[in-house]
Amino acid sequence: MSRPIIEIVDLSTDEVIRREMNDEEYAQALKDKAQVQAKMQAEAQAEADKIALLERLGISADEAKLLLS
């Protein structure tokens, strides 16, 4: 499997270099991707928890906002 391509543009010469990520860049890209996925899962879980709480309380999100304002 080939690695993602990096494109480097030298603005002073308009030279464009395209190459595969090296080991360090690829490891960092995988780490970054895992962090983004974990953050998205945590946000989705927090939203699901909020909806479940509102349902248990029997109120809507708008009603909760009124109570908290």
RAZIUR-V468472 format. One record per helix or strand. SS is the DSSP state (@ for helix, = for strand). FROM is the first residue (numbers start at 0). TO is the last residue. If there is no record, write none. Layout:
{{SS,FROM,TO} {SS,FROM,TO}}
//
This chain:
{{=,4,9} {=,14,19} {@,22,56} {@,60,67}}
//
